[in-house]
Amino acid sequence: MRSLAKRLGGLALAAGLFCFCTAPALAFEGLVEKKVFEMPSYTTVGGGTIKNVRIGWESYGKLNDAKDNVILITHFFSGNSHAAGKYKMEDPAAGYWDSIIGPGKPLDTDKFFIVSSDTLVNLSPKDPTVVTTGPASVNPDTGKPYGMSFPVVTIRDFVNVQKALLDSLNVKSLHAVMGGSMGSLQALEWGASHPEMVKRVVAVIGGAEADPFLIGWLNLWAAPIRVDPNWQGGDYYGKAEPKAGLTEALKLVTLHARHWKWADATFGRGWAEEGKDPAASMNNQYAIEAWLDKAAAARAAVSDANHFLYLVKANQTFLVGGGGSLDEGLAKIKAPVLLIPSADDLVFPPERAMHPLKERLEKQGVAVTYTDAITTSLGHLDGIANIAKAGDTLSTFMAK
């Protein structure tokens, strides 16, 4: 059996949870600057107070005089505001949607001013390129990290903070809001909560609610953290952190976000190390096991366990529009909607998420464009890594 390194032909392990792809051939032109938006205080949908809110953001293109050429990008569970370009020329890869953001691309920076922000409780507060406020942040009232005393936050809270950021730029109209996975939830929530402001909604690999099966999966994602003895009910700052539980949680998400077609093609039943048959020792691994261990450990190094749990809760509680029912929430959306599923998505299977969403929106009288352009073998991840396959549809939709 060939070793892991030989099987992958030297391909580098993914540092990003949902990203296992190379940089696009044509990168966004110019270096990107991470900026910081601050609010003295924010009151959550649930009535909690968060002081000294800080959120990182970046932009591509130029804001026009009318301030009506803005496209907002909302990011996925493990992502951040780095959607395009590089911070330094020597960076190994550009932002996750660089293939569609830039001059002459579907999100044309010669025409549009594109804004992307880090969310509250971003997964990676230890990443120096991420600016976020969450459980790992210091509560100014106590001088200590919030931990689990941080208020529960929702997808609507993410949207509200983004709205405050846009208000600070005096932006009153959005040409479009676009996001993938958890970013899709935010994009749809934008359409429901600010219908007078949003002109187009692009939802990629997502849905209008967390259905019971997804809620259960999210519970499984979080479970390894909660059983790690170092978690201590979230009170671990300044002590040994629940790294083992966090790493196992990230392994679950990493595999769930892919597909068995990818696993078959990339690893097969290959061994992690040549000459070490997994059947001969409990310590010997298959190639895919070793890859998951390394990829998750790399991600865990910049992530925070409590932030992970808060993101899980925000996704579990999502119901577009915050109404009593899905139809009530969807009825608030007035803008045309572009739905971009991944055919082999195991997180938001199209038959469970986007197919019925299309039908519900159309019954509400919403103009819906639907494309099956993304049909490769990466599963949920396809909506991030292969978004350029929907480029023509995106370009047409943005021009309408």
Secondary structure as the mmCIF struct_conf table of DSSP 4:
data_model
#
loop_
_struct_conf.conf_type_id
_struct_conf.id
_struct_conf.beg_label_comp_id
_struct_conf.beg_label_asym_id
_struct_conf.beg_label_seq_id
_struct_conf.end_label_comp_id
_struct_conf.end_label_asym_id
_struct_conf.end_label_seq_id
HELX_RH_AL_P HELX_RH_AL_P1 LEU A 4 ARG A 7
TURN_TY1_P TURN_TY1_P1 LEU A 8 GLY A 10
HELX_LH_PP_P HELX_LH_PP_P1 LEU A 11 ALA A 14
BEND BEND1 ALA A 15 GLY A 16
TURN_TY1_P TURN_TY1_P2 LEU A 17 PHE A 18
HELX_LH_PP_P HELX_LH_PP_P2 THR A 22 PRO A 24
BEND BEND2 ALA A 25 LEU A 26
HELX_LH_PP_P HELX_LH_PP_P3 ALA A 27 PHE A 28
BEND BEND3 GLU A 29 GLY A 30
STRN STRN1 LEU A 31 LEU A 31
STRN STRN2 LYS A 35 THR A 43
TURN_TY1_P TURN_TY1_P3 VAL A 45 GLY A 46
BEND BEND4 GLY A 47 GLY A 47
STRN STRN3 THR A 49 TYR A 60
BEND BEND5 GLY A 61 GLY A 61
TURN_TY1_P TURN_TY1_P4 ASP A 65 ALA A 66
BEND BEND6 LYS A 67 LYS A 67
STRN STRN4 VAL A 70 THR A 74
TURN_TY1_P TURN_TY1_P5 PHE A 77 SER A 78
BEND BEND7 SER A 81 SER A 81
BEND BEND8 ALA A 84 GLY A 85
STRN STRN5 LYS A 86 LYS A 86
BEND BEND9 TYR A 87 LYS A 88
TURN_TY1_P TURN_TY1_P6 MET A 89 GLU A 90
BEND BEND10 PRO A 92 ALA A 93
TURN_TY1_P TURN_TY1_P7 TYR A 96 TRP A 97
HELX_RH_3T_P HELX_RH_3T_P1 ASP A 98 ILE A 100
STRN STRN6 ILE A 101 ILE A 101
BEND BEND11 GLY A 102 GLY A 102
TURN_TY1_P TURN_TY1_P8 PRO A 103 GLY A 104
BEND BEND12 LYS A 105 PRO A 106
STRN STRN7 LEU A 107 LEU A 107
TURN_TY1_P TURN_TY1_P9 THR A 109 LYS A 111
STRN STRN8 PHE A 113 SER A 117
HELX_LH_PP_P HELX_LH_PP_P4 ASP A 118 THR A 119
TURN_TY1_P TURN_TY1_P10 LEU A 120 VAL A 121
BEND BEND13 LEU A 123 LEU A 123
TURN_TY1_P TURN_TY1_P11 PRO A 125 LYS A 126
BEND BEND14 ASP A 127 ASP A 127
TURN_TY1_P TURN_TY1_P12 PRO A 128 THR A 129
BEND BEND15 GLY A 134 GLY A 134
TURN_TY1_P TURN_TY1_P13 PRO A 135 ALA A 136
BEND BEND16 SER A 137 SER A 137
STRN STRN9 VAL A 138 ASN A 139
TURN_TY1_P TURN_TY1_P14 PRO A 140 GLY A 143
STRN STRN10 LYS A 144 PRO A 145
HELX_RH_3T_P HELX_RH_3T_P2 GLY A 147 SER A 149
BEND BEND17 PHE A 150 PHE A 150
HELX_LH_PP_P HELX_LH_PP_P5 PRO A 151 VAL A 152
HELX_RH_AL_P HELX_RH_AL_P2 ILE A 155 SER A 168
TURN_TY1_P TURN_TY1_P15 LEU A 169 ASN A 170
STRN STRN11 LEU A 174 LEU A 174
BEND BEND18 HIS A 175 HIS A 175
STRN STRN12 ALA A 176 GLY A 180
TURN_TY1_P TURN_TY1_P16 SER A 181 SER A 181
HELX_RH_AL_P HELX_RH_AL_P3 MET A 182 SER A 193
TURN_TY1_P TURN_TY1_P17 PRO A 195 MET A 197
STRN STRN13 VAL A 198 VAL A 198
BEND BEND19 LYS A 199 LYS A 199
STRN STRN14 VAL A 201 VAL A 204
BEND BEND20 ILE A 205 ILE A 205
BEND BEND21 ALA A 208 ALA A 208
STRN STRN15 GLU A 209 GLU A 209
HELX_RH_AL_P HELX_RH_AL_P4 PRO A 212 VAL A 227
TURN_TY1_P TURN_TY1_P18 PRO A 229 ASN A 230
BEND BEND22 TRP A 231 TRP A 231
HELX_RH_3T_P HELX_RH_3T_P3 GLN A 232 GLY A 234
TURN_TY1_P TURN_TY1_P19 TYR A 237 GLY A 238
BEND BEND23 LYS A 239 LYS A 239
HELX_RH_AL_P HELX_RH_AL_P5 LYS A 243 HIS A 256
TURN_TY1_P TURN_TY1_P20 ALA A 257 ALA A 257
BEND BEND24 ARG A 258 ARG A 258
HELX_RH_AL_P HELX_RH_AL_P6 TRP A 260 THR A 266
TURN_TY1_P TURN_TY1_P21 PHE A 267 ARG A 269
STRN STRN16 TRP A 271 TRP A 271
BEND BEND25 ALA A 272 GLU A 273
TURN_TY1_P TURN_TY1_P22 GLU A 274 GLY A 275
TURN_TY1_P TURN_TY1_P23 PRO A 278 ALA A 280
TURN_TY1_P TURN_TY1_P24 MET A 282 ASN A 283
STRN STRN17 TYR A 286 TYR A 286
HELX_RH_AL_P HELX_RH_AL_P7 ALA A 287 ALA A 300
TURN_TY1_P TURN_TY1_P25 ALA A 301 VAL A 302
HELX_RH_AL_P HELX_RH_AL_P8 ALA A 305 GLN A 316
TURN_TY1_P TURN_TY1_P26 THR A 317 THR A 317
STRN STRN18 LEU A 319 LEU A 319
HELX_RH_3T_P HELX_RH_3T_P4 VAL A 320 GLY A 322
BEND BEND26 GLY A 323 SER A 325
HELX_RH_AL_P HELX_RH_AL_P9 LEU A 326 LEU A 330
TURN_TY1_P TURN_TY1_P27 ALA A 331 LYS A 332
BEND BEND27 ALA A 335 ALA A 335
STRN STRN19 VAL A 337 ILE A 340
TURN_TY1_P TURN_TY1_P28 ALA A 343 ASP A 344
BEND BEND28 LEU A 346 PHE A 348
TURN_TY1_P TURN_TY1_P29 PRO A 350 ALA A 353
HELX_RH_AL_P HELX_RH_AL_P10 MET A 354 LYS A 363
TURN_TY1_P TURN_TY1_P30 GLN A 364 GLY A 365
STRN STRN20 VAL A 368 TYR A 370
BEND BEND29 THR A 376 LEU A 378
HELX_RH_3T_P HELX_RH_3T_P5 GLY A 379 LEU A 381
HELX_RH_AL_P HELX_RH_AL_P11 ASP A 382 ALA A 385
TURN_TY1_P TURN_TY1_P31 ASN A 386 ASN A 386
HELX_RH_3T_P HELX_RH_3T_P6 ILE A 387 ALA A 390
HELX_RH_AL_P HELX_RH_AL_P12 GLY A 391 ALA A 399
#
